[in-house]
Amino acid sequence: MDLLEKTEKALRALFPETAPVAVSAEEGDVATATRTEPILTTDPARHGHHLDVLCKPDQVVAVARVMDSEGYFLESISGVDWIDRQQLEILYDYNRLGGAHCRVMVRTLVPRSGPVVPTISAIFPSADWHERETYDFYGVHFQDHPNLIRILLPEDADFHPLLKDFMP
């Protein structure tokens, strides 16, 4: 079993047979009905990653534990403001070097009003700054984060500049 298959198998264990999660097609794809699988194998030349995982916010920590146990490191955490859907998408990029190379993108969706996701900083200490940056720019609160304070904007800033309705 190669690395991609091993990683996909470990992640699939987190997703019992349940009703599919309905989301729009991936960016750059022709809009189709809805996404019916929590884990997609993708073309890394086209999408930049090998696996695309869509999970619920309460599954983020479990997914991070699997990624850690499989030898991945956290590359980045970012956000996307889907203002028309009133949602924020939190994106986690994982990578594994040495031997087989495999990149995994993990996505979760939260409401724009009161966005909360559990922290993964206890599993990946490097998440500390990535989560603080995402908090700064999108207003996402990472529950149980040990030091969720502004990292780039002034401490007294009462705005999140990467939200699409931000007006300076």
C-alpha positions in Angstrom: 0.0 0.0 0.0 1.5 3.3 -1.0 1.5 6.5 1.1 -1.5 8.0 -0.6 -3.6 4.9 0.0 -2.4 4.5 3.6 -3.3 8.2 4.4 -6.7 7.9 2.7 -7.5 4.7 4.6 -6.5 6.3 7.9 -8.7 9.3 7.2 -11.7 7.3 6.0 -11.9 5.7 9.4 -13.0 9.1 10.7 -15.9 9.4 8.4 -18.6 6.7 9.0 -21.2 6.1 6.3 -23.5 9.1 6.7 -25.4 11.4 4.6 -23.1 13.3 2.1 -22.0 16.8 2.8 -23.4 19.2 0.2 -21.0 21.8 -1.0 -20.2 23.4 -4.4 -17.7 22.0 -6.8 -14.0 22.8 -6.3 -12.7 26.1 -7.6 -11.7 25.9 -11.2 -14.1 23.0 -11.9 -17.4 23.3 -13.8 -20.1 23.6 -11.2 -21.7 20.2 -10.8 -24.4 19.1 -8.3 -22.8 18.7 -4.9 -19.8 17.1 -3.4 -20.9 13.7 -2.0 -17.6 12.4 -0.7 -15.7 13.7 2.4 -12.3 12.6 0.8 -11.4 13.2 -2.8 -8.3 12.1 -4.6 -7.2 15.0 -6.8 -4.6 15.7 -9.5 -1.7 17.4 -7.7 -0.6 19.1 -11.0 -4.0 20.8 -11.2 -5.0 21.3 -7.5 -1.6 21.3 -5.7 -2.5 18.5 -3.4 -3.2 14.7 -3.6 -6.1 14.4 -1.2 -8.9 16.9 -0.5 -10.7 16.3 2.8 -13.9 18.1 3.8 -14.8 17.7 7.5 -17.0 19.2 10.1 -15.4 21.7 12.5 -15.7 19.1 15.3 -13.6 16.7 13.3 -10.6 19.0 12.7 -8.7 17.8 15.8 -9.2 14.1 14.9 -8.0 14.7 11.3 -5.0 16.6 12.7 -4.2 13.6 14.9 -4.3 11.3 11.9 -2.1 13.6 9.9 0.4 13.7 12.7 0.4 10.0 13.2 1.0 9.5 9.5 4.1 11.7 9.6 2.7 14.9 8.0 3.6 18.4 9.0 1.3 21.5 8.9 2.2 23.9 6.1 -0.4 26.5 6.6 -3.9 27.5 7.8 -5.9 30.0 5.9 -9.4 31.1 5.2 -11.8 32.0 2.4 -14.8 34.2 2.9 -17.8 32.9 1.0 -20.0 35.9 1.7 -22.8 34.8 -0.7 -23.2 31.6 1.4 -22.6 33.4 4.7 -19.7 30.9 5.5 -16.0 31.0 6.1 -13.9 28.1 4.9 -10.9 27.2 7.0 -8.1 25.5 5.0 -5.4 23.3 6.5 -2.5 22.3 4.2 -0.4 19.3 5.3 2.7 17.9 3.6 5.0 15.0 4.0 8.5 15.0 2.7 11.2 12.3 2.7 10.4 9.3 0.7 7.0 9.6 -0.9 5.7 13.1 -1.2 2.0 13.7 -0.5 0.0 16.9 0.2 -3.4 17.0 1.8 -5.8 19.8 2.0 -8.4 19.7 4.8 -11.4 22.1 4.6 -14.1 22.9 7.1 -17.0 25.4 6.9 -18.2 27.6 9.6 -20.9 30.4 9.7 -19.6 33.9 9.1 -21.4 35.0 12.3 -19.5 33.6 15.2 -17.0 31.3 13.5 -15.5 28.8 15.9 -13.1 25.9 15.2 -11.1 23.9 17.7 -7.4 24.6 17.9 -4.9 22.1 16.7 -2.0 23.8 18.4 -1.6 21.0 20.9 -0.9 18.6 18.1 1.0 20.9 15.7 2.7 23.7 17.7 3.3 25.6 14.5 -0.5 26.0 14.2 -0.2 28.7 17.0 0.8 31.5 14.6 -1.3 30.3 11.7 -4.4 30.3 13.8 -3.6 33.7 15.2 -3.2 35.0 11.7 -6.5 33.5 10.6 -8.1 35.1 13.7 -6.6 38.4 12.8 -7.7 38.5 9.2 -11.0 36.5 9.2 -12.2 36.7 12.9 -12.2 32.9 13.3 -12.0 31.9 17.0 -9.9 28.8 17.6 -11.4 27.3 20.7 -9.0 26.4 23.5 -6.1 28.2 21.8 -3.5 29.0 24.4 -2.8 32.6 23.2 -5.4 33.8 20.7 -4.3 37.4 20.4 -3.6 39.5 17.4 -0.3 38.7 15.7 -0.1 41.2 12.8 -2.8 43.9 13.4 -2.8 46.3 16.3 -4.1 44.9 19.5 -7.0 47.3 19.5 -8.1 46.6 16.0 -11.8 45.9 15.8 -11.9 44.6 12.2 -10.9 41.7 10.1 -9.5 43.0 6.8 -9.9 39.8 4.6 -13.6 39.6 5.1 -15.3 40.6 1.9 -17.5 43.2 3.5 -14.6 45.0 5.2 -14.4 48.7 4.3 -11.4 50.6 5.6 
